[in-house]
Amino acid sequence: MKRSTLTLGVLMAVTLIVTCLPGARADDVTVSVNNPGGTRTVFLETIDGQPLTALDLGDGASQPLRVRVVDSSMDRNGFQVNAEMTNLYRSTGASAWDFSSSVPSSDVSLGYSTTPLNTLDVSALVQPVVDVVGSVPGGLCLLLGLGSCGLSFPDLTANLQTLTVPVDLGQLANLPIVPQAGQAGAFASPSFNGIGATDPAKPGVPSPTSLRMLGGGTGVAGPLLTSLDSTLGTTLSGVPLDSVLPIATVTALLQQTLGAAYDLLSGPQLTSILSTLTYTVDSLGAGSILGQSGTYTSYPTLNVSLPENLDPGTYEGTLVVTAVQL
Amino acid sequence: MIRARSVLLALAIGTILGLVPVRSADAIETLRFGVAPAGGGAQAFHLADGSTGQLRVFNKTDQPMVIELSAATASVDPSGSVAIGGVARGVEFEEDAVRLDAQSSRDVTFHVDGRAPATGPAAVVLAQIQGGDQPGSVVERLAVAVYLDGVPGPAVGDHDTHGRWAWALAATLAVVLVGVGITRAARRRWTLVRTT
């Protein structure tokens, strides 16, 4: 009984430590997680950035809107934001419609301006790999009786780096998530969600037209990796070794290489060896990109073409927006 | 001692629950709610035919809400865009709707019965807030793609579960009829032997 109580106590202590651990000190062991596990938030907005809850076309025939997807340390996986449209039914009162009098969804369409996309604040979370070389200084090397004075530690996993990715709307393939413009066109087949859910003509298995308003794909890694390699080189230029990877990693490798001689080293001697170490950064591979952040925006316009001989009145429908994690 | 253990147990459970955030990692979300494959570490479902998945749904608001759950077929059109179609009959949630308290989350199990399409997801699992639509309004839905492992075949939406049962029933009937036929033949032979 005491043992189980103790186990629970230990479990609590461990979980509390994980939750409440303060910022790591320089000599703490760095624990990195390969899946950053971020979030992707979808905003449906008016053109001036207010949450879109209704689209009042008034007497006009079109209304612009804005679809914005904000990724925060998200994995490099695609997404898509699609739109479906119900028929527009003639309103006969509060939450009441004449389903026999409607504007078919095929008279409602999506269009886009000449600049249908925008992309901002893109960054990539990468896991660099470095090769470290150095030597045991001559006199010390002789004193320790080492066979070889050279030191080489290849393929060491370095600290995670967040790299800003420059955005060129003409070179979208260079981005971690390649934004895809929306599809223009009419909603040939209606949705029966929202207002349409009570339409007596609702078929057993509706098959609504689904148009992409904004997408994001992973694209080809090549151009992105070239760009990130360049940025990583600039970012790490002149950065000391102990800021690129945990110094405990290097000392552990040094201890392994020198064997018993390591224990004979004084503090200044160890420092003299560490001061000879330099590093080079390996080229990034596709698996080095662990996450990305960015804001991807699309500017669709909802257009309605009113049929002739339409009964006068107010017509209402529902725009169904579905954000899919691919 | 029992009381102390109970308190410790409650504290431990509470602590562990406290580690499960309302906002899930790898989630797709709106200002009000979000969805993600339960367990984290993946943004979409990669499942085998006949297996189950768990969708985590979460309420980001300070008010309770009911989230409706459904599934739709998915297909990749020539432009590479994923089109969401009608109801995916091969995907069934254990619950069609779940009530979420303010700032809370729940994992909901669904079962998949179908074959992988040649490309892209077989279906999407969908969530939307019940009663979230008003006249002239916009309905926001969140979805997670469901990819099926294995040999491509009829899509989830086209997969006829009832047809599979019909074949099984027909096969059983055939076996029974053959069995009856053999028995009658044996009886006739036995009768013949007996009478001769």
Interface residues (C-beta under 8 A of the other chain):
Chain A: M1 S4 T5 L8 G9 L11 M12 T15 L16 V18 T19 N35 G37 G38 T39 R40 T41 V42 F43 L44 P51 L52 T53 A54 L55 D56 M74 D75 N77 F79 Q80 N82 E84 S91 A94 S95 Q180 Q183 N193 G194 I195 V205 P206 S207 P208 S210 R212 G215 G217 E316 G317 T318 L319 V320 V321 T322 A323 V324 Q325 L326
Chain B: M1 A4 R5 L8 L9 L11 A12 T15 I16 G18 L19 R23 A25 D26 A27 I28 E29 T30 L31 G34 V35 A36 G40 G41 Q43 A44 A74 S79 G80 S81 V82 A83 I84 G85 G86 V87 P121 V124 L126 Q128 D133 Q134 P135 G136 S137 V138 V139 E140 R141 L142 A143 V144 A145
